[in-house]
């Protein structure tokens, strides 16, 4: 079939050109929209500027075809062969390219937004500055391809292979890259803000200057990766492998990396404000200094020796423990959950459920927190218990005793932190006012034996330094004297121990100084 025949037949209303042999024909600027060219042979055919919108080219042979500037929007190219084809500036928006072969295809500045390239092979393809917004690229292969400056925002690349690919300045913001393979890829200055890279393999990839803020990199493999100057603020790095990764001057402000493996990693100059430092693997870690300023402006530099770095990156999870001298039963558990839910409704700090350890004789209620909120959580968690009143007084007394002569030697930052603590406690007391004791009474009364039992309240900071806030003198004797204890007044204002048994001010000051207050 020659050019004149196909043009005349199309003009006459013919649309079925299935398996037609159109090899090497010049069909530039031709209109064949809506035609059926499935299984057609279009090898080396010139279709530059042609209108092929909605055309069925499934399983067609378009190897080395010229399609620059062609309109292939919503075309069907499932299992089509487009190897080494020229698709520069081609319009493939909404096209179906499932399992298509585009090896070494030229697709510079091509429009592929909304296209479906599931399991397509684009190895070695040139997609510089191409647009693939919301495209489906799941299980596609881009090995050794060039996607520099391409836009792939909100695209689906789940399970895709991009090993050795050039992704310099590519935009993957909000994209799904779960389980993606990008080993040894060039991702310098790429934008992955808010992208899902969980379980991704990025070994030995270069992510220098990349934007990974708010990205999910949990369980990702970044061993040997270069992340110099990368922005990982607010990123999820839980259980991420960063073995021998270079994170020099990386921005990790408020990132979550509990369980991350930093063995042999380099963190010199990293910005670590509000980043927890517990549950990490840090053997052989290299870090000469870190920036703990809130804005990463180097206003709070901490220099670290090898030994200091080991201590700095191996903190303990701050906790509040309330030990109740009686086992928790089902009714008490329901009552406790109801009361804690009411407290959570008025306090943003009280936003995580505690862990419960119930033994034969005792119950341990454990809240995880950050250093700055330990006293607040302790104040809130003890509310439903008979010992709550005295525990509250102890906390207030402890903090009010701090602005004394014994802390005049503290630096301004430590004094500021203590002032913030006192302010927070005052705010917490105000927040609790809407929760009247009368409202909690039904829950407490239904499990009276549990809530009137003697308690201990212990807080532990990130340096594993514990402070006993309250210890009931009858603790350990409750089960032996339960009947007599139950007959005592349920007035929570009755102190169980004298205030003089409180820890000395110097001990409280050391407890607070042991925090790294800059990590919150």
Secondary structure, 3 states (H helix, E strand, C coil): CCHHHHHHHHHCCCCECCCCECCCCECCCCECCCCECCCCECCCCECCCCECCCCECCCCECCCCECCCCECCCCECCCCECCCCECCCCECCCCECCCCECCCCECCCCECCCCECCCCECCCCECCCCECCCCECCCCECCCCECCCCECCCCECCCCECCCCECCCCECCCCECCCCECCCCECCCCECCCCECCCCECCCCECCCCECCCCECCCCECCCCECCCCECCCCECCCCECCCCECCCCECCCCECCCCECCCCECCCEECCCCCCECCECCCCECCEEECCCCCCCCCEEECCHHHHHHHCCECCCEEEEEECCCCCHHHHHHHHHHHHHHHCCCCCCCCCCEEEECCCCEEEEEECCHHHHHHHHHHHCCCCCCHHHHHHHHHHHHHCCCCHHHCCCCHHHHHHHHHHHHHHHHHHHHHCCCCHHHHHHHHHHCHHHHCCCEEEEEECCCCCEEEEEECCCCCCCCCCHHHHHCCCCCCCCCCCCHHHCCCHHHHHHHHHCCCHHHC
